[in-house]
């Protein structure tokens, strides 16, 4: 059974930084995609970033490109999301997500058939 456990998040001022972590267990081997979705109040959950095993494939939504960086340590079954230059519009619950696969393509941004973490609140406010 697959489990994703997130850590990180919190309150930060505009322009600040936060780092999220997500530990995955239950997959056979490392051939799975992992990344994050986020859901702001009153809005749908949206995919923002994905990375494949070994980092050979990755994808960023335009809303976070150049500000967020995803990385992955397959030896620790852990993914990290470094979030810099945070804006109030980044305020949301951030969900780690994973699914079997090799390439971070457009299908990643669909919410179906994924495993989910418990969510981490990120609030950007002065």
N, C-alpha and C positions, 0 to 999 in steps of 0.2 A: 504494500500500500504506500502510495506516494504522500509525503508530507513536506510542506514548505513552512519554515519558521523565519519570520522577519524580525529585524531589530533596527533601531535607529529612529529617525523622525524627531519631531519636537517643534518648538517655536523659535523662529529666527527673524531678524530684521531684514528688510529689503536689501539686496546686495550681499547677503550672507551666504553661508554654505552649510550643507548637511550631508551625511552619508548614510545610506541604507545598506543593510546586509540581508541576505536570504540564504539559508541553509536548506538544501534539498536532500531528501532521503527516500529510498524505496525504488529508485530507478535502477534498471539493470545496465551497468556501464554508464558512460557519459554522453551517450548519443541522444541528448535532449536539448531543446531550446529553453532558455530562461530569460526573464526580463520583468518589466513592470508595466502595470496599468495604473491609472489614477481616476478617482471619481470625486468631483467637486459637488457641493450641495446643490440638489436640483438638476444635476446633469447626468448624462450617461457615462458609464465607465469607458475610458478610452486608452488604447495602447500607446505607449510612448517610446519604448526601447526594448531591444531584443539582442541576445548574443548566443552563438552556437558553441558547441564543445570546441575547446581550443581557441576560440575567438576568431575563427576563420571567416565567419559570417556575422554581421551585425547590422542593425537598422535603428535609426532614430526618427521620431516624428519631428516635423519642422519646428514645432513649438518649443522643443528642448535642445535641438541640435546646437552645438557650439557652447552650450552651458552645462549639459549633463554628460557624464562619461560612465559607461558600463564596463565592468571587467569581470573576470571569472577565474577562480582557482579550482580547477577540476580535481586536484588532489584533496581539497577540503570540501568539495561539493558545495561551494559557496559562490554566490554572485554579489557584486557590490555596485551600488549606484552613487557616484559622487555628483552632487548637485551644487553648482556654483552660480553666483549672480542671481540668486533666487528673487522672484517677483511675487507680488500679492496674488497674481493670477495662477501661481503654482500651488496655492493652498488647496489641499485635497487629501483624501485618504489614498495612500499608495499601496497597491496590492502586488506582491510578487506573484508571477505566473510562470508555469512551465508546461511543456508538452513534448512528446517524442518528435524528433525531427532533426534535420541537418542544416537547413537554410532558413534564415530570417527573411521571409518574403511577405507579400501583402496579406497572406492568410494569417500571419501572426496577430494582426490587429483586430481579428474577430475574437469575440469573447467565448465562443463555444468550445467544448471539448478540451478545456484546460484544467490544470490543478492550480489551486489558489492558496496563498498565504493568508494570514489572519488580518492583514492590513496594518498600516502605520500612518498616524496622522502627521501631516506636515502643514504647519501654519506659518505664513509669511506676513508679518505685520509689524508696524512701528509702534 
